């Protein structure tokens, strides 16, 4: 049976912190809906209504494009172990880029990761839990090293070049406005 909460409770924070993968959903009024799996050590619950997640360089940059005009965001966490559960966070987020006024403070919550592109700072307005009985059982084996290895080989200048070539326009053709001219 699903339950709704106005904030993230302590036992829900514990559940969130135990998950190795989470999913982020976003869209504009007329864009494709984007759902991205996220992993690595990229999420922090700052308080009962605030979550930040570190976005690393990837093949697309849809969430950043969506946040420019419609800052709605949904995050979903699923248990893949013996205790079935799904938890969703609904709210609004803002994008914080390297060099922005709050970047250093927010980035200090994470161990540095190569290719860090943005931090999404989400104000949680609703927490919704459901059973998760249909979610299959899986064992966590470990994190994939490929993304970090790729970013380390590219170095900062190569990452900035990649952002310009591959991450500056959404799949729907919307330009992504980075705060600096280097990107």
C-alpha positions as CSV (number, residue, x, y, z in Angstrom):
1,X,0.0,0.0,0.0
2,X,1.4,3.4,-1.0
3,X,1.9,6.1,1.5
4,X,2.6,9.8,1.1
5,X,4.8,12.1,3.3
6,X,5.5,15.8,3.2
7,X,9.2,15.2,4.0
8,X,11.8,12.5,4.1
9,X,11.7,10.6,7.3
10,X,14.8,9.2,9.1
11,X,14.1,5.6,8.1
12,X,13.6,6.7,4.5
13,X,16.9,8.6,4.5
14,X,18.5,5.3,5.7
15,X,16.8,3.5,2.8
16,X,17.9,6.1,0.2
17,X,21.5,5.9,1.5
18,X,21.5,2.1,1.2
19,X,20.7,2.1,-2.5
20,X,23.4,1.7,-5.1
21,X,21.3,3.0,-8.0
22,X,18.6,5.7,-8.3
23,X,16.6,7.1,-11.2
24,X,16.0,10.7,-12.1
25,X,13.0,11.9,-14.2
26,X,12.5,15.3,-15.8
27,X,10.8,16.9,-18.8
28,X,9.7,20.3,-20.1
29,X,6.1,20.9,-21.1
30,X,6.7,19.5,-24.6
31,X,10.0,17.6,-24.5
32,X,10.7,13.9,-24.3
33,X,10.5,12.6,-20.8
34,X,14.0,11.7,-19.6
35,X,14.7,9.0,-17.0
36,X,18.3,8.5,-16.1
37,X,19.9,5.8,-13.9
38,X,22.5,7.2,-11.5
39,X,25.1,5.5,-9.4
40,X,28.5,5.9,-7.9
41,X,28.7,8.0,-4.8
42,X,26.7,10.9,-6.2
43,X,23.7,11.6,-3.9
44,X,23.3,13.3,-0.5
45,X,20.2,14.0,1.6
46,X,21.0,17.3,3.2
47,X,17.8,17.5,5.2
48,X,14.2,16.3,5.3
49,X,13.2,18.3,2.2
50,X,16.5,18.7,0.4
51,X,18.5,16.4,-1.7
52,X,21.6,17.1,-3.9
53,X,23.1,14.9,-6.6
54,X,26.3,15.2,-8.5
55,X,25.8,14.9,-12.2
56,X,28.8,13.4,-14.1
57,X,29.6,13.8,-17.7
58,X,27.6,11.4,-19.8
59,X,26.3,10.9,-23.3
60,X,23.5,13.4,-22.8
61,X,22.6,16.3,-20.6
62,X,18.8,16.2,-20.7
63,X,18.2,17.1,-17.0
64,X,20.1,20.3,-17.3
65,X,18.1,21.2,-20.5
66,X,14.8,20.5,-18.7
67,X,15.7,22.5,-15.6
68,X,16.2,25.7,-17.7
69,X,12.4,26.0,-18.3
70,X,10.6,23.4,-16.1
71,X,12.4,22.6,-12.9
72,X,10.2,19.6,-11.9
73,X,12.1,16.5,-10.9
74,X,11.2,13.0,-9.7
75,X,13.7,10.7,-8.2
76,X,13.0,7.0,-7.6
77,X,14.8,4.5,-5.4
78,X,14.1,0.7,-5.6
79,X,15.2,-2.0,-3.3
80,X,16.6,-5.0,-5.2
81,X,17.2,-7.1,-2.1
82,X,14.9,-9.1,0.1
83,X,13.0,-6.1,1.5
84,X,10.7,-4.9,-1.3
85,X,10.2,-1.1,-1.5
86,X,10.0,1.8,-3.9
87,X,10.5,5.4,-2.8
88,X,9.9,8.4,-5.0
89,X,10.8,12.0,-4.3
90,X,8.8,14.7,-6.1
91,X,9.9,18.3,-6.1
92,X,11.7,21.2,-7.9
93,X,15.4,21.5,-8.5
94,X,17.9,24.1,-9.6
95,X,21.1,23.5,-11.4
96,X,24.4,24.5,-9.9
97,X,27.4,24.6,-12.2
98,X,31.1,24.7,-11.4
99,X,31.9,28.4,-10.7
100,X,28.4,29.2,-9.4
101,X,28.3,30.9,-6.0
102,X,27.1,27.7,-4.2
103,X,29.2,25.1,-6.1
104,X,32.1,24.9,-3.6
105,X,29.8,24.4,-0.6
106,X,27.6,21.8,-2.3
107,X,30.6,20.0,-4.0
108,X,32.3,19.7,-0.6
109,X,29.6,17.1,0.3
110,X,31.2,14.7,-2.2
111,X,34.5,13.0,-2.8
112,X,35.9,14.6,-6.0
113,X,34.9,12.7,-9.1
114,X,36.3,13.3,-12.6
115,X,33.9,14.8,-15.1
116,X,31.6,16.5,-12.4
117,X,29.3,18.6,-14.6
118,X,26.5,20.0,-12.4
119,X,24.9,19.5,-9.0
120,X,21.1,19.4,-8.9
121,X,19.8,20.9,-5.7
122,X,16.2,19.5,-5.2
123,X,13.6,20.8,-2.8
124,X,11.5,17.8,-2.0
125,X,7.7,18.5,-1.7
126,X,6.4,15.0,-1.6
127,X,7.7,11.6,-0.7
128,X,5.7,8.6,-1.9
129,X,6.4,5.0,-1.0
130,X,5.0,1.8,-2.6
131,X,5.4,-1.9,-2.2
132,X,7.9,-2.8,-4.9
133,X,6.7,-6.4,-4.9
134,X,7.1,-6.5,-8.7
135,X,10.8,-5.4,-8.6
136,X,13.1,-8.3,-9.2
137,X,15.9,-9.4,-6.8
138,X,19.4,-8.5,-7.8
139,X,22.8,-8.7,-6.1
140,X,25.1,-5.7,-6.1
141,X,28.5,-6.7,-7.4
142,X,30.2,-3.4,-7.5
143,X,30.5,0.0,-9.2
144,X,31.6,0.1,-12.9
145,X,35.0,2.0,-13.2
146,X,34.5,2.9,-16.8
147,X,33.0,6.4,-16.4
148,X,35.7,7.6,-14.1
149,X,38.5,6.1,-16.2
150,X,37.1,7.7,-19.3
151,X,36.9,11.1,-17.6
152,X,40.4,10.8,-16.2
153,X,41.8,10.0,-19.7
154,X,40.0,13.0,-21.2
155,X,41.4,15.4,-18.5
156,X,39.6,18.8,-17.8
157,X,40.3,20.3,-21.2
158,X,39.0,17.2,-23.0
159,X,35.9,17.1,-20.8
160,X,35.1,20.8,-21.6
161,X,35.5,20.0,-25.3
162,X,33.2,17.0,-24.9
163,X,30.6,19.2,-23.2
164,X,30.7,21.7,-26.0
165,X,30.4,19.0,-28.7
166,X,28.1,16.4,-27.1
167,X,26.3,18.0,-24.1
168,X,25.3,21.5,-25.2
169,X,22.0,20.6,-27.0
170,X,19.3,18.3,-25.7
171,X,18.0,15.4,-27.7
172,X,15.0,17.6,-28.5
173,X,17.3,20.4,-29.9
174,X,17.1,22.7,-26.9
175,X,20.4,24.5,-26.2
176,X,21.9,24.0,-22.8
177,X,23.2,27.2,-21.3
178,X,26.3,26.7,-19.4
179,X,27.4,29.6,-17.2
180,X,30.8,30.0,-18.6
181,X,32.1,30.6,-22.2
182,X,34.6,27.7,-21.8
183,X,31.9,25.2,-22.0
